[in-house]
Amino acid sequence: MKKEKRRWCAWALLALGLLLALPSLGFLMTADDLLQYAIVAPSGEGAADEIASLLAARETIAETLGDSVTATAVGGLTGTASVSAGEKSASAVVYAGAEGWFEIYPVALASGRRITETELRRGDRVIMLDSDLAFTLFGAEIPEDAEVRVLGESYAVVGTFRHRRDVGEVSAHAVCLPLRAAGGGLETMLFSAKPVANAGARTLFESAVRDGWQPGGSFYSIEKEAMRRTMIPRMMLLVFGMSALMALLRGMNGVAARGAQSFRAGMRVHYFPKMIPRLMGLIGLCIAGYGALAALLYGLMTFTVEPLYVFTEWVPENIVAWSSLRDVFWNLTSSAAQLVKVGMPQMRRIEFAGGLLRWGCLLAAWAALLLKRRARAKR
């Protein structure tokens, strides 16, 4: 009875591990490639100057980035702010953007219209509310002259958008407004870009923004950070994948050996021309089987080695020179030793999914070891 309970416990752990790991892995593997550089926004009179500096720096930095990115945008956000209309109020995440903001951070329009590029450029006092927030403040019908007050200023409501609270957002609701109209209520200011694949945009973006805008900020490559969280399953897949491939190779060798033995036996009683179809069938089977194994091995190794093309800082210039290895070590630890990092919602989602994936992999590996141990005990 105890053995039966242990078996069901192992299967339950395996199911729980897969339930945690597979959706998290899918989220990380499909994460959009997005580059972000964030700083803590100054308060008071310095906020307007910093916004002006950011907007001016965008033009220069965009020229530096050239064709390595498809879009750039600058903006800011506040984790939670009070949004009020009359006597009703609610807290919301405030997203403030300039021109091109919606190219990088699109919204699904629910009613009304989106803030136009002209309004973003001029800094008009207009705002978009998420549909749930709009219902909380105004009910089912939003007046044509509806206004809300947020960050100490009044804004005209031009539309609503669909929003679902996600990991990384403090408040359940969200609003969007022009950066130039945000004033001094922002907590974070950021520069964002969508990179072109294999164009070296990550390094170029980080250096350009640090030199052209603000040093000492927090740089994030969302695709790179997502890939970093997949290293555990990649290593597990390499181990289990190689074990499975070796088992398949042994099976294929057995099939080939039995086919060769059958062919030799047939040659004792038949002439060679009559055995040609059987020989061709055996050759075709071996080509297909070993070819499939080679393709699986190539796919497994490509999936495993892929991070080296992304994390180029992991690869020393000279793998046998101690000085080169030491430089790589200190370069990696210096970025990890940064005392203060500005968190972004997209990065929080990656971290959350990575944590679920890590626990899922550990549970699945533990369950696999328990099942393997039980299988050995039966022999």
N, C-alpha and C positions, 0 to 999 in steps of 0.2 A: 504494500500500500504506500509506504514511504517512497519507494522508487517510482511509483506511478505519479505521485504528487510532484516529485522532483522533475519528472519528464514534462509534466504540464507546466510547471513553473518555468522551465527552460524555454518552452515554446511561447509562453506568455511574455517572457522577457524579450525574445526574438521579435514577436509581433509588436511590442511596445517600442523597441528600438527602431524597427523599420517604419513604424508610424511617425516617429519623431524625425528620423533621418531623411526619408524619401521626399516629403514635401519641402523640407528645409533645403535639401540638395537641389531640388528643382528650382526653388526661388533663387538660390545663389548662382546656379548655372545660367539663368535667364536674366540676371541683373543687367540693367542698362549701363552702358559705358558712359560715365559722367565724371568730369573733373571739377573739383571744388576747392577753393582756397578761402578760408574764413578767418576773421578776426573779431575780437570783442569790440562792439561799437562804442565810441565815446559818448558821454552824456553831456547835456547842457549845450552851450554854444558851440562846442567842438563838433557836435554831430553834423551840423549843416556843412561845415568846412570839410569833414571827412567824406560826406556824400559827394560834394563837388570834386574832391580829389579822386574819388573812385570813378566818377563819371568821366573825368578827364583822362584818367589812366586807361580806361577801357579802349579808347580810340587808339592809343599808342600800342597797347598790348595786342589788340586785334590785328594790327598791321604786322607785328612781330610774329604772331602765330601763323599768319598767312593761311595756306591751304591745309595745314595740319589739323584744323578743326572745321566743323560745319556750322557752328553757331556759338556765340558768346553772349553772356548776359551778366549784369550786376544787379544786386539787390540786397535785401536784408530780411530779418525776421525777428519776431518776439515770441517767446514760448507761450506766454499767456497774457492776455490783456482784456480789459472789460470793454464790451461792446454794448451800448445802450441806445434805446429808442423810446423816448418818453420815460415812463416809470419802469419799463421792462429792461432787463440787462442779462448778459451771459458772458462767460469767458470764452476766448477764442485765440487760436494761433494766428498771428498777423504775418502775412507774406507781402513784402513790398518789392516791386520790381521796376526796372527801367525797360527801354526798348529791347525787344527780343526775349523778354522773360518767358512768355508763353510758348516760345519755340523749344525751350529746354524743360520748362515745367508746365506742360499743358493742363488745362482743366476741361471737364465735360460740362458744357453749358446746360442748365436746367430750365431757365427762363430769362427773359430779357435779352441782354447782349453782353458781350465781353468788353472789357476795357480796351480801347483802341490804342494803337501804337502812338498816335498823335497825343492822346491823353497821357500816356506814359512819358512821352518826351517833354510835354509841357508841365507835368506835375499837377494836373487837375485834381480837385478834391472829389474824386469818384471812387466807388468801392463795389466789390462783388462779395456777396455773402454765400456761405454754403446753404443749401435749401433747408436743412433742419434748423439752422440758426435763424433764417428768415422767417420760418413758421413760428419759432419761439417768440420773436420780436413783433411780428406783424400779423400772425395768423395765416389763413389760407390765401388771402389777397393782399399783395403788396401795393400800397398807394403809389401813384405815379410820382409824387413829390416826396417819396420816403427818404429820410435821412437817418444816419446813425452817428453816434459820437464814439470815437476810439482814439487813443493816444492823445487825448486832449483837444482834438479837432473834430469838426463835423464834415461828413462826407455824404454825397448823394448816391443812393443805391441805383446802380444801372443794370444789375443782373444777378442771378444766382447760379451756383454750380453744384454738381454732385460731389460730395466729399464723404469719405469713410475714414474714421479715425484709425490711424495705424501706429505701430510701434515707433517711438521717437517723438510723438506729439503729446504735449502735456494736457492740452484742452481737447474736448470732444469736437469743437467747432473750429472753423477756419474762415479767414477773410483775405482778400487780395486787394491791394491798392497801389498807386504809383509811388515809387521810391522818393521822388522829389517832393511828394506831399506828406511823407511820413514824419518829418520833423525829427525830434530828439528822442522818440520813444522806442527805437530799435535796440535790441540786445546784441545782435550779430549782424555783421556785414560780410558779404561774400561775392566772389567772382566765380562764375561757372562757365563751363564750355563742354561741347560734345566733340570728342576727338575722332579723327579719321583713323581707322584701323591700320596698324603697322606703319604709322607716319612719324613715330617718335614724339607724339604730342605730349605725353606725360612729363617727360623731363623738360621739354621746351616750355610747357605751360607753367610749371612750378618756378623755374628760374625767371621767366618773363614777369610773372606776377610779383614775385619777391622783389625783383629789381625795379619794376615799374610802378608798384603800388606800395606794399607794406611788407617789410621783413618780419620774421617771427610769427607768422600766422600758421594755421593748421591746414595742411594739404591732404586731400583725399582723392584717390582714384577708385571709384566705386567698383568697377569691374575687377581691378587688381585686389582690392580688399575682399571682394567676394571669392575670388580664386584662392586667396590666402586661407580662407575658412574651409576650403575643400581639400586641404592637404591631407588630413587624416583619412577620409574615404579614398583618396587617390592611393595612399600607401597601402591601405587595406585591400583595395581592388588589385593592386600590383601583386600582393602576397597570395591572395585567394585566386586571382586570375592566373598566375603562373602555376599554382597547384592544379587548377582545373585544366589548363593547357597541357601540362605534363600527363595528367590522367587521360585526356583525349588523345595525346600522342601515343601513349602506350596502347590504347584501344585501336588506333589507326594502324599501328605496327602489327598488332595481332590480326586485324582484318587483312592487311597486305600479306602477312606470312601465311595465313590460311588460304588466301587466294593463290599464292605461288605454289603452295603444296598441292592444291586441287589441280592447278595447271600441270604440274609435273606428273601427277597421277593420271591425268587424261592423256598425256603424251605417251604413256605406256600402251595405250589401247587404240589411239587415234593418230592419224597422220597430221602433220603440222598444219597443212592448209585448213583442215576442219577445225583446228584449235585456234585459228587466228581470231575469230569473233570473241572467244573467251579471253584471249590475251589482250585484245583491244579494250574489252570491258574492264579488265583488271587494271590496265594502264590508265584508263579514264577515271576509274574510281580512285586510284592513288593520286592522280593529278588533282582531282577535285578535293579529296580529303586533305592532302598535305597543303594544297593551295589555300583552303579555308583556314587551316591552322596558322599558316603564315600570315594571312590577312588579319586574323584575330590577334596574333602576336604584335603585328605592326600597329594595330589600333590601340592595344593596351600600352605599348611603349610610347606611342605618340601622346596618349592621354596623360601618361605619367610624366613625360619630359616637358610637356607644354608649359608648366610654370617657369622653367628656365628661360623661355623666350620673353616672359613678362617680368620676372624678377631678375633682371640683368645684374642688379647689385649683388646677387648671391654668388655670381661667377667671378672668381679672381682672374686677374690678367695672366698670372702665372701660377698654376695649381701646385707647383713644386717649390715655389719661393715662399719662405716664411713671412717675409715683409708684405707680400701681396695678400696672403691669408690674414695677416694681422690687420691690414688696412680694411679689408672686407668686414672683419669682425667689429672693429670700432665704428665703421660707418653704419652698420646695422644697429649696434647698441646705442649710438648717439641719437638716432631718431626715436628709439623706444624710451630713451631717458628724458624726453621732453616733459617738463613739469606740468605745463598747462596746455590742454588741447581744447579747441572749440568744437563742441559736438554738433553734428548735423543730423536731422531726422533720417536721411537716407543711410547714413553710417550706422545709426542706432538700429535700423532694421537689419542691416548686414550682420551686426554684432549679435542681435537676438537670434537670427536664423543660424548663425554659426554656433552659438551656444547649444541650441536644440540639436543641431547636426552632431556636435561633439558628444553629447549625452546619448543620442541615438546610436552612434557608432560604438560607443563603449558598451551599451546594453546588448547590442546585437553581437559584438565580439564575445562578450561574456556568455551569452546564450549559446553561441556556436561552440565554444570550448566545453560547456557543460554537456551538450549533445554529443560532441565528439568523444568526450570521456565516457559517457554512458554507452556509446557504440562500441568502444574498446572493451569495456567491462563485460559486454555480452559475448565477446569472442572466446 
